[in-house]
Amino acid sequence: MITSIHQEITYDGLLEGYPCEKVNTMILHNTKIKAGNLFFMDEIYMIEPFIKVNRNQSGSFGKMMELPMVTCMATLMCRDVFRDQDKHFSALTVIWFQDQYAFPIQENILEKITAVPFKEVCREFDY
């Protein structure tokens, strides 16, 4: 279950330049750091975003490459534990990108969230 969600415009604050590989790499890196700070978790899983490449537009930074418009970060919680039976629940922060604010979560993203190896990458907690 989703216990918390944060969403923002992916290129919010981009004042100069355009979406390109260098900018996108920086955004992906900084989004992981931001998610860790927002949800106080080191266990973060980023769903590989679809990047739209515009081969007809380029500039001094290379080809225009756009991530989806909205960055979504959410904490998923499960009342089951998988490794340490002395713990009480499991949680994981998941990051994804989609074209509009959630909800709803885009169908193709829901499929990818379902495929996250939650048991292997989550953190287990006690009360």
Secondary structure, DSSP 8 states (H G I E B T S, - for coil): -EEEEEEEETTTT--SS---HHHHHHHHHHHHHHHHHHHT-S-EEE-----EEEEEEEETTEEEEE--SEEEEEEEEES--SS-TTS-EEEEEEEEEESS-SSS--HHHHHHHHTS-HHHH-EEE--
